[in-house]
């Protein structure tokens, strides 16, 4: 993940701007973990098609 200067988080109750180095490091860690467990593009497509077939 590229180094980010700021992150804007949009939430139901408003926006939150992360700009402190410690906050950004935690954000990068979470995003990295999500990327590691996410399905690849082809796997995602196959998964969605499988769900559609089950309907």
Predicted model as a PDB file, atoms N, CA, C, CB and O in Angstrom, pLDDT in the B-factor column:
MODEL        1                                                                  
ATOM      1  N   UNK A   1       0.854  -1.172   0.000  1.00 56.00           N  
ATOM      2  CA  UNK A   1       0.000   0.000   0.000  1.00 56.00           C  
ATOM      3  C   UNK A   1       0.897   1.231   0.000  1.00 56.00           C  
ATOM      4  CB  UNK A   1      -0.970   0.000   1.225  1.00 56.00           C  
ATOM      5  O   UNK A   1       1.870   1.292   0.751  1.00 56.00           O  
ATOM      6  N   UNK A   2       0.573   2.208  -0.837  1.00 64.00           N  
ATOM      7  CA  UNK A   2       1.377   3.428  -0.857  1.00 64.00           C  
ATOM      8  C   UNK A   2       1.249   4.201   0.449  1.00 64.00           C  
ATOM      9  CB  UNK A   2       0.967   4.313  -2.028  1.00 64.00           C  
ATOM     10  O   UNK A   2       0.255   4.088   1.167  1.00 64.00           O  
ATOM     11  N   UNK A   3       2.259   4.974   0.731  1.00 74.00           N  
ATOM     12  CA  UNK A   3       2.212   5.806   1.928  1.00 74.00           C  
ATOM     13  C   UNK A   3       1.143   6.883   1.739  1.00 74.00           C  
ATOM     14  CB  UNK A   3       3.606   6.448   2.221  1.00 74.00           C  
ATOM     15  O   UNK A   3       1.137   7.593   0.734  1.00 74.00           O  
ATOM     16  N   UNK A   4       0.260   6.994   2.693  1.00 69.00           N  
ATOM     17  CA  UNK A   4      -0.828   7.958   2.622  1.00 69.00           C  
ATOM     18  C   UNK A   4      -0.548   9.115   3.579  1.00 69.00           C  
ATOM     19  CB  UNK A   4      -2.183   7.286   2.957  1.00 69.00           C  
ATOM     20  O   UNK A   4      -0.050   8.910   4.686  1.00 69.00           O  
ATOM     21  N   UNK A   5      -0.870  10.324   3.144  1.00 88.00           N  
ATOM     22  CA  UNK A   5      -0.733  11.496   4.012  1.00 88.00           C  
ATOM     23  C   UNK A   5      -1.956  11.661   4.898  1.00 88.00           C  
ATOM     24  CB  UNK A   5      -0.516  12.762   3.177  1.00 88.00           C  
ATOM     25  O   UNK A   5      -1.856  12.032   6.067  1.00 88.00           O  
ATOM     26  N   UNK A   6      -3.121  11.373   4.307  1.00 91.00           N  
ATOM     27  CA  UNK A   6      -4.389  11.482   5.034  1.00 91.00           C  
ATOM     28  C   UNK A   6      -5.345  10.426   4.522  1.00 91.00           C  
ATOM     29  CB  UNK A   6      -5.007  12.897   4.884  1.00 91.00           C  
ATOM     30  O   UNK A   6      -5.220   9.946   3.395  1.00 91.00           O  
ATOM     31  N   UNK A   7      -6.298  10.074   5.360  1.00 90.00           N  
ATOM     32  CA  UNK A   7      -7.364   9.146   4.986  1.00 90.00           C  
ATOM     33  C   UNK A   7      -8.673   9.764   5.454  1.00 90.00           C  
ATOM     34  CB  UNK A   7      -7.143   7.710   5.611  1.00 90.00           C  
ATOM     35  O   UNK A   7      -8.793  10.184   6.605  1.00 90.00           O  
ATOM     36  N   UNK A   8      -9.650   9.816   4.562  1.00 92.00           N  
ATOM     37  CA  UNK A   8     -10.972  10.307   4.912  1.00 92.00           C  
ATOM     38  C   UNK A   8     -11.910   9.109   5.013  1.00 92.00           C  
ATOM     39  CB  UNK A   8     -11.489  11.346   3.865  1.00 92.00           C  
ATOM     40  O   UNK A   8     -12.149   8.419   4.023  1.00 92.00           O  
ATOM     41  N   UNK A   9     -12.440   8.864   6.203  1.00 92.00           N  
ATOM     42  CA  UNK A   9     -13.377   7.766   6.431  1.00 92.00           C  
ATOM     43  C   UNK A   9     -14.788   8.334   6.476  1.00 92.00           C  
ATOM     44  CB  UNK A   9     -13.043   7.000   7.750  1.00 92.00           C  
ATOM     45  O   UNK A   9     -15.116   9.136   7.351  1.00 92.00           O  
ATOM     46  N   UNK A  10     -15.618   7.917   5.534  1.00 95.00           N  
ATOM     47  CA  UNK A  10     -17.021   8.318   5.519  1.00 95.00           C  
ATOM     48  C   UNK A  10     -17.816   7.309   6.318  1.00 95.00           C  
ATOM     49  CB  UNK A  10     -17.566   8.430   4.066  1.00 95.00           C  
ATOM     50  O   UNK A  10     -17.739   6.110   6.053  1.00 95.00           O  
ATOM     51  N   UNK A  11     -18.577   7.775   7.292  1.00 92.00           N  
ATOM     52  CA  UNK A  11     -19.366   6.907   8.140  1.00 92.00           C  
ATOM     53  C   UNK A  11     -20.789   7.424   8.202  1.00 92.00           C  
ATOM     54  CB  UNK A  11     -18.758   6.809   9.546  1.00 92.00           C  
ATOM     55  O   UNK A  11     -21.054   8.559   7.804  1.00 92.00           O  
ATOM     56  N   UNK A  12     -21.701   6.617   8.691  1.00 93.00           N  
ATOM     57  CA  UNK A  12     -23.108   7.009   8.763  1.00 93.00           C  
ATOM     58  C   UNK A  12     -23.308   8.254   9.620  1.00 93.00           C  
ATOM     59  CB  UNK A  12     -23.943   5.863   9.318  1.00 93.00           C  
ATOM     60  O   UNK A  12     -24.211   9.046   9.352  1.00 93.00           O  
ATOM     61  N   UNK A  13     -22.493   8.435  10.626  1.00 94.00           N  
ATOM     62  CA  UNK A  13     -22.663   9.565  11.533  1.00 94.00           C  
ATOM     63  C   UNK A  13     -21.704  10.720  11.244  1.00 94.00           C  
ATOM     64  CB  UNK A  13     -22.478   9.105  12.950  1.00 94.00           C  
ATOM     65  O   UNK A  13     -21.579  11.634  12.059  1.00 94.00           O  
ATOM     66  N   UNK A  14     -21.026  10.690  10.097  1.00 95.00           N  
ATOM     67  CA  UNK A  14     -20.143  11.780   9.711  1.00 95.00           C  
ATOM     68  C   UNK A  14     -18.829  11.276   9.155  1.00 95.00           C  
ATOM     69  CB  UNK A  14     -19.886  12.682  10.887  1.00 95.00           C  
ATOM     70  O   UNK A  14     -18.650  10.078   8.936  1.00 95.00           O  
ATOM     71  N   UNK A  15     -17.921  12.190   8.932  1.00 96.00           N  
ATOM     72  CA  UNK A  15     -16.619  11.870   8.370  1.00 96.00           C  
ATOM     73  C   UNK A  15     -15.541  11.962   9.450  1.00 96.00           C  
ATOM     74  CB  UNK A  15     -16.292  12.810   7.196  1.00 96.00           C  
ATOM     75  O   UNK A  15     -15.672  12.692  10.433  1.00 96.00           O  
ATOM     76  N   UNK A  16     -14.484  11.205   9.232  1.00 92.00           N  
ATOM     77  CA  UNK A  16     -13.351  11.223  10.144  1.00 92.00           C  
ATOM     78  C   UNK A  16     -12.088  11.327   9.304  1.00 92.00           C  
ATOM     79  CB  UNK A  16     -13.327   9.952  11.060  1.00 92.00           C  
ATOM     80  O   UNK A  16     -11.881  10.531   8.389  1.00 92.00           O  
ATOM     81  N   UNK A  17     -11.252  12.296   9.608  1.00 93.00           N  
ATOM     82  CA  UNK A  17     -10.005  12.497   8.897  1.00 93.00           C  
ATOM     83  C   UNK A  17      -8.853  11.964   9.744  1.00 93.00           C  
ATOM     84  CB  UNK A  17      -9.799  13.993   8.558  1.00 93.00           C  
ATOM     85  O   UNK A  17      -8.629  12.414  10.867  1.00 93.00           O  
ATOM     86  N   UNK A  18      -8.128  10.994   9.183  1.00 92.00           N  
ATOM     87  CA  UNK A  18      -6.959  10.447   9.851  1.00 92.00           C  
ATOM     88  C   UNK A  18      -5.723  11.087   9.234  1.00 92.00           C  
ATOM     89  CB  UNK A  18      -6.912   8.887   9.735  1.00 92.00           C  
ATOM     90  O   UNK A  18      -5.523  11.013   8.021  1.00 92.00           O  
ATOM     91  N   UNK A  19      -4.901  11.711  10.056  1.00 92.00           N  
ATOM     92  CA  UNK A  19      -3.681  12.304   9.520  1.00 92.00           C  
ATOM     93  C   UNK A  19      -2.466  12.129  10.427  1.00 92.00           C  
ATOM     94  CB  UNK A  19      -3.904  13.760   9.270  1.00 92.00           C  
ATOM     95  O   UNK A  19      -1.351  12.468  10.029  1.00 92.00           O  
ATOM     96  N   UNK A  20      -2.656  11.616  11.617  1.00 93.00           N  
ATOM     97  CA  UNK A  20      -1.535  11.355  12.521  1.00 93.00           C  
ATOM     98  C   UNK A  20      -0.829  10.071  12.079  1.00 93.00           C  
ATOM     99  CB  UNK A  20      -2.025  11.240  14.007  1.00 93.00           C  
ATOM    100  O   UNK A  20      -1.482   9.128  11.632  1.00 93.00           O  
ATOM    101  N   UNK A  21       0.469  10.032  12.198  1.00 90.00           N  
ATOM    102  CA  UNK A  21       1.246   8.880  11.745  1.00 90.00           C  
ATOM    103  C   UNK A  21       0.775   7.574  12.385  1.00 90.00           C  
ATOM    104  CB  UNK A  21       2.716   9.098  12.051  1.00 90.00           C  
ATOM    105  O   UNK A  21       0.680   6.558  11.696  1.00 90.00           O  
ATOM    106  N   UNK A  22       0.480   7.578  13.673  1.00 92.00           N  
ATOM    107  CA  UNK A  22       0.018   6.361  14.352  1.00 92.00           C  
ATOM    108  C   UNK A  22      -1.311   5.885  13.777  1.00 92.00           C  
ATOM    109  CB  UNK A  22      -0.123   6.608  15.863  1.00 92.00           C  
ATOM    110  O   UNK A  22      -1.513   4.685  13.593  1.00 92.00           O  
ATOM    111  N   UNK A  23      -2.223   6.825  13.491  1.00 91.00           N  
ATOM    112  CA  UNK A  23      -3.514   6.457  12.899  1.00 91.00           C  
ATOM    113  C   UNK A  23      -3.314   5.854  11.512  1.00 91.00           C  
ATOM    114  CB  UNK A  23      -4.444   7.688  12.816  1.00 91.00           C  
ATOM    115  O   UNK A  23      -3.939   4.850  11.170  1.00 91.00           O  
ATOM    116  N   UNK A  24      -2.448   6.465  10.720  1.00 90.00           N  
ATOM    117  CA  UNK A  24      -2.201   5.983   9.363  1.00 90.00           C  
ATOM    118  C   UNK A  24      -1.545   4.602   9.371  1.00 90.00           C  
ATOM    119  CB  UNK A  24      -1.321   6.975   8.602  1.00 90.00           C  
ATOM    120  O   UNK A  24      -1.852   3.770   8.518  1.00 90.00           O  
ATOM    121  N   UNK A  25      -0.658   4.355  10.312  1.00 90.00           N  
ATOM    122  CA  UNK A  25      -0.031   3.032  10.412  1.00 90.00           C  
ATOM    123  C   UNK A  25      -1.067   1.964  10.733  1.00 90.00           C  
ATOM    124  CB  UNK A  25       1.070   3.036  11.483  1.00 90.00           C  
ATOM    125  O   UNK A  25      -1.024   0.875  10.162  1.00 90.00           O  
ATOM    126  N   UNK A  26      -2.000   2.259  11.640  1.00 92.00           N  
ATOM    127  CA  UNK A  26      -3.073   1.307  11.961  1.00 92.00           C  
ATOM    128  C   UNK A  26      -3.957   1.075  10.747  1.00 92.00           C  
ATOM    129  CB  UNK A  26      -3.921   1.816  13.144  1.00 92.00           C  
ATOM    130  O   UNK A  26      -4.359  -0.057  10.478  1.00 92.00           O  
ATOM    131  N   UNK A  27      -4.264   2.140  10.011  1.00 90.00           N  
ATOM    132  CA  UNK A  27      -5.103   2.032   8.819  1.00 90.00           C  
ATOM    133  C   UNK A  27      -4.415   1.153   7.769  1.00 90.00           C  
ATOM    134  CB  UNK A  27      -5.408   3.438   8.237  1.00 90.00           C  
ATOM    135  O   UNK A  27      -5.044   0.273   7.181  1.00 90.00           O  
ATOM    136  N   UNK A  28      -3.123   1.396   7.539  1.00 89.00           N  
ATOM    137  CA  UNK A  28      -2.378   0.577   6.574  1.00 89.00           C  
ATOM    138  C   UNK A  28      -2.378  -0.895   6.980  1.00 89.00           C  
ATOM    139  CB  UNK A  28      -0.933   1.085   6.446  1.00 89.00           C  
ATOM    140  O   UNK A  28      -2.499  -1.776   6.128  1.00 89.00           O  
ATOM    141  N   UNK A  29      -2.243  -1.161   8.268  1.00 93.00           N  
ATOM    142  CA  UNK A  29      -2.241  -2.532   8.764  1.00 93.00           C  
ATOM    143  C   UNK A  29      -3.585  -3.218   8.481  1.00 93.00           C  
ATOM    144  CB  UNK A  29      -1.936  -2.553  10.273  1.00 93.00           C  
ATOM    145  O   UNK A  29      -3.625  -4.355   8.011  1.00 93.00           O  
ATOM    146  N   UNK A  30      -4.669  -2.518   8.771  1.00 93.00           N  
ATOM    147  CA  UNK A  30      -6.005  -3.079   8.541  1.00 93.00           C  
ATOM    148  C   UNK A  30      -6.239  -3.312   7.048  1.00 93.00           C  
ATOM    149  CB  UNK A  30      -7.095  -2.140   9.112  1.00 93.00           C  
ATOM    150  O   UNK A  30      -6.727  -4.372   6.658  1.00 93.00           O  
ATOM    151  N   UNK A  31      -5.897  -2.340   6.219  1.00 91.00           N  
ATOM    152  CA  UNK A  31      -6.079  -2.493   4.772  1.00 91.00           C  
ATOM    153  C   UNK A  31      -5.227  -3.657   4.256  1.00 91.00           C  
ATOM    154  CB  UNK A  31      -5.707  -1.177   4.031  1.00 91.00           C  
ATOM    155  O   UNK A  31      -5.687  -4.437   3.422  1.00 91.00           O  
ATOM    156  N   UNK A  32      -4.017  -3.774   4.736  1.00 92.00           N  
ATOM    157  CA  UNK A  32      -3.155  -4.885   4.325  1.00 92.00           C  
ATOM    158  C   UNK A  32      -3.743  -6.236   4.671  1.00 92.00           C  
ATOM    159  CB  UNK A  32      -1.800  -4.753   4.964  1.00 92.00           C  
ATOM    160  O   UNK A  32      -3.671  -7.173   3.875  1.00 92.00           O  
ATOM    161  N   UNK A  33      -4.329  -6.343   5.861  1.00 96.00           N  
ATOM    162  CA  UNK A  33      -4.963  -7.599   6.265  1.00 96.00           C  
ATOM    163  C   UNK A  33      -6.177  -7.907   5.391  1.00 96.00           C  
ATOM    164  CB  UNK A  33      -5.378  -7.537   7.742  1.00 96.00           C  
ATOM    165  O   UNK A  33      -6.401  -9.057   5.011  1.00 96.00           O  
ATOM    166  N   UNK A  34      -6.955  -6.878   5.078  1.00 96.00           N  
ATOM    167  CA  UNK A  34      -8.135  -7.080   4.216  1.00 96.00           C  
ATOM    168  C   UNK A  34      -7.709  -7.522   2.819  1.00 96.00           C  
ATOM    169  CB  UNK A  34      -8.979  -5.781   4.129  1.00 96.00           C  
ATOM    170  O   UNK A  34      -8.332  -8.405   2.231  1.00 96.00           O  
ATOM    171  N   UNK A  35      -6.656  -6.915   2.288  1.00 94.00           N  
ATOM    172  CA  UNK A  35      -6.163  -7.310   0.966  1.00 94.00           C  
ATOM    173  C   UNK A  35      -5.665  -8.753   0.970  1.00 94.00           C  
ATOM    174  CB  UNK A  35      -5.041  -6.370   0.513  1.00 94.00           C  
ATOM    175  O   UNK A  35      -5.822  -9.469  -0.019  1.00 94.00           O  
ATOM    176  N   UNK A  36      -5.068  -9.175   2.072  1.00 95.00           N  
ATOM    177  CA  UNK A  36      -4.516 -10.530   2.160  1.00 95.00           C  
ATOM    178  C   UNK A  36      -5.601 -11.601   2.155  1.00 95.00           C  
ATOM    179  CB  UNK A  36      -3.675 -10.667   3.414  1.00 95.00           C  
ATOM    180  O   UNK A  36      -5.381 -12.698   1.642  1.00 95.00           O  
ATOM    181  N   UNK A  37      -6.776 -11.296   2.722  1.00 96.00           N  
ATOM    182  CA  UNK A  37      -7.828 -12.313   2.809  1.00 96.00           C  
ATOM    183  C   UNK A  37      -8.901 -12.167   1.735  1.00 96.00           C  
ATOM    184  CB  UNK A  37      -8.474 -12.256   4.164  1.00 96.00           C  
ATOM    185  O   UNK A  37      -9.757 -13.041   1.594  1.00 96.00           O  
ATOM    186  N   UNK A  38      -8.866 -11.075   0.980  1.00 97.00           N  
ATOM    187  CA  UNK A  38      -9.881 -10.844  -0.048  1.00 97.00           C  
ATOM    188  C   UNK A  38      -9.712 -11.841  -1.195  1.00 97.00           C  
ATOM    189  CB  UNK A  38      -9.797  -9.396  -0.579  1.00 97.00           C  
ATOM    190  O   UNK A  38      -8.603 -12.277  -1.504  1.00 97.00           O  
ATOM    191  N   UNK A  39     -10.831 -12.186  -1.811  1.00 97.00           N  
ATOM    192  CA  UNK A  39     -10.784 -13.036  -2.991  1.00 97.00           C  
ATOM    193  C   UNK A  39     -10.163 -12.272  -4.149  1.00 97.00           C  
ATOM    194  CB  UNK A  39     -12.193 -13.536  -3.363  1.00 97.00           C  
ATOM    195  O   UNK A  39     -10.297 -11.051  -4.238  1.00 97.00           O  
ATOM    196  N   UNK A  40      -9.488 -12.983  -5.028  1.00 95.00           N  
ATOM    197  CA  UNK A  40      -8.966 -12.378  -6.252  1.00 95.00           C  
ATOM    198  C   UNK A  40     -10.143 -12.068  -7.178  1.00 95.00           C  
ATOM    199  CB  UNK A  40      -7.928 -13.325  -6.957  1.00 95.00           C  
ATOM    200  O   UNK A  40     -11.251 -12.559  -6.960  1.00 95.00           O  
ATOM    201  N   UNK A  41      -9.905 -11.257  -8.205  1.00 95.00           N  
ATOM    202  CA  UNK A  41     -10.988 -10.816  -9.086  1.00 95.00           C  
ATOM    203  C   UNK A  41     -11.764 -12.000  -9.678  1.00 95.00           C  
ATOM    204  CB  UNK A  41     -10.424  -9.952 -10.212  1.00 95.00           C  
ATOM    205  O   UNK A  41     -12.994 -12.010  -9.637  1.00 95.00           O  
ATOM    206  N   UNK A  42     -11.072 -12.977 -10.216  1.00 96.00           N  
ATOM    207  CA  UNK A  42     -11.746 -14.130 -10.825  1.00 96.00           C  
ATOM    208  C   UNK A  42     -12.512 -14.930  -9.776  1.00 96.00           C  
ATOM    209  CB  UNK A  42     -10.724 -15.037 -11.538  1.00 96.00           C  
ATOM    210  O   UNK A  42     -13.626 -15.387 -10.035  1.00 96.00           O  
ATOM    211  N   UNK A  43     -11.927 -15.100  -8.601  1.00 97.00           N  
ATOM    212  CA  UNK A  43     -12.596 -15.833  -7.522  1.00 97.00           C  
ATOM    213  C   UNK A  43     -13.862 -15.094  -7.070  1.00 97.00           C  
ATOM    214  CB  UNK A  43     -11.634 -16.028  -6.326  1.00 97.00           C  
ATOM    215  O   UNK A  43     -14.882 -15.722  -6.786  1.00 97.00           O  
ATOM    216  N   UNK A  44     -13.792 -13.782  -7.007  1.00 97.00           N  
ATOM    217  CA  UNK A  44     -14.962 -12.979  -6.622  1.00 97.00           C  
ATOM    218  C   UNK A  44     -16.082 -13.150  -7.638  1.00 97.00           C  
ATOM    219  CB  UNK A  44     -14.584 -11.487  -6.495  1.00 97.00           C  
ATOM    220  O   UNK A  44     -17.244 -13.344  -7.280  1.00 97.00           O  
ATOM    221  N   UNK A  45     -15.713 -13.074  -8.904  1.00 97.00           N  
ATOM    222  CA  UNK A  45     -16.703 -13.227  -9.978  1.00 97.00           C  
ATOM    223  C   UNK A  45     -17.354 -14.610  -9.906  1.00 97.00           C  
ATOM    224  CB  UNK A  45     -16.041 -13.016 -11.368  1.00 97.00           C  
ATOM    225  O   UNK A  45     -18.575 -14.725 -10.006  1.00 97.00           O  
ATOM    226  N   UNK A  46     -16.551 -15.653  -9.734  1.00 97.00           N  
ATOM    227  CA  UNK A  46     -17.090 -17.013  -9.643  1.00 97.00           C  
ATOM    228  C   UNK A  46     -17.991 -17.163  -8.420  1.00 97.00           C  
ATOM    229  CB  UNK A  46     -15.946 -18.041  -9.585  1.00 97.00           C  
ATOM    230  O   UNK A  46     -19.035 -17.812  -8.496  1.00 97.00           O  
ATOM    231  N   UNK A  47     -17.603 -16.579  -7.314  1.00 97.00           N  
ATOM    232  CA  UNK A  47     -18.402 -16.633  -6.093  1.00 97.00           C  
ATOM    233  C   UNK A  47     -19.761 -15.973  -6.311  1.00 97.00           C  
ATOM    234  CB  UNK A  47     -17.658 -15.953  -4.930  1.00 97.00           C  
ATOM    235  O   UNK A  47     -20.791 -16.532  -5.936  1.00 97.00           O  
ATOM    236  N   UNK A  48     -19.766 -14.793  -6.911  1.00 97.00           N  
ATOM    237  CA  UNK A  48     -21.021 -14.077  -7.163  1.00 97.00           C  
ATOM    238  C   UNK A  48     -21.892 -14.844  -8.140  1.00 97.00           C  
ATOM    239  CB  UNK A  48     -20.742 -12.668  -7.702  1.00 97.00           C  
ATOM    240  O   UNK A  48     -23.104 -14.936  -7.945  1.00 97.00           O  
ATOM    241  N   UNK A  49     -21.294 -15.400  -9.193  1.00 97.00           N  
ATOM    242  CA  UNK A  49     -22.075 -16.195 -10.154  1.00 97.00           C  
ATOM    243  C   UNK A  49     -22.680 -17.420  -9.470  1.00 97.00           C  
ATOM    244  CB  UNK A  49     -21.189 -16.633 -11.346  1.00 97.00           C  
ATOM    245  O   UNK A  49     -23.810 -17.804  -9.768  1.00 97.00           O  
ATOM    246  N   UNK A  50     -21.932 -18.028  -8.561  1.00 97.00           N  
ATOM    247  CA  UNK A  50     -22.461 -19.180  -7.818  1.00 97.00           C  
ATOM    248  C   UNK A  50     -23.656 -18.785  -6.960  1.00 97.00           C  
ATOM    249  CB  UNK A  50     -21.368 -19.794  -6.936  1.00 97.00           C  
ATOM    250  O   UNK A  50     -24.635 -19.527  -6.882  1.00 97.00           O  
ATOM    251  N   UNK A  51     -23.584 -17.624  -6.316  1.00 96.00           N  
ATOM    252  CA  UNK A  51     -24.719 -17.138  -5.518  1.00 96.00           C  
ATOM    253  C   UNK A  51     -25.942 -16.906  -6.386  1.00 96.00           C  
ATOM    254  CB  UNK A  51     -24.349 -15.844  -4.787  1.00 96.00           C  
ATOM    255  O   UNK A  51     -27.061 -17.247  -6.003  1.00 96.00           O  
ATOM    256  N   UNK A  52     -25.723 -16.322  -7.559  1.00 96.00           N  
ATOM    257  CA  UNK A  52     -26.840 -16.046  -8.475  1.00 96.00           C  
ATOM    258  C   UNK A  52     -27.502 -17.343  -8.912  1.00 96.00           C  
ATOM    259  CB  UNK A  52     -26.353 -15.258  -9.710  1.00 96.00           C  
ATOM    260  O   UNK A  52     -28.728 -17.430  -8.985  1.00 96.00           O  
ATOM    261  N   UNK A  53     -26.683 -18.352  -9.201  1.00 96.00           N  
ATOM    262  CA  UNK A  53     -27.235 -19.641  -9.635  1.00 96.00           C  
ATOM    263  C   UNK A  53     -28.093 -20.276  -8.537  1.00 96.00           C  
ATOM    264  CB  UNK A  53     -26.099 -20.600 -10.034  1.00 96.00           C  
ATOM    265  O   UNK A  53     -29.041 -21.003  -8.834  1.00 96.00           O  
ATOM    266  N   UNK A  54     -27.765 -20.007  -7.281  1.00 96.00           N  
ATOM    267  CA  UNK A  54     -28.510 -20.589  -6.165  1.00 96.00           C  
ATOM    268  C   UNK A  54     -29.852 -19.919  -5.942  1.00 96.00           C  
ATOM    269  CB  UNK A  54     -27.697 -20.507  -4.907  1.00 96.00           C  
ATOM    270  O   UNK A  54     -30.718 -20.482  -5.272  1.00 96.00           O  
ATOM    271  N   UNK A  55     -30.040 -18.736  -6.485  1.00 92.00           N  
ATOM    272  CA  UNK A  55     -31.311 -18.013  -6.279  1.00 92.00           C  
ATOM    273  C   UNK A  55     -32.455 -18.614  -7.028  1.00 92.00           C  
ATOM    274  CB  UNK A  55     -31.171 -16.585  -6.684  1.00 92.00           C  
ATOM    275  O   UNK A  55     -33.577 -18.112  -6.947  1.00 92.00           O  
TER     276      UNK A  55                                                      
ENDMDL                                                                          
END                                                                             
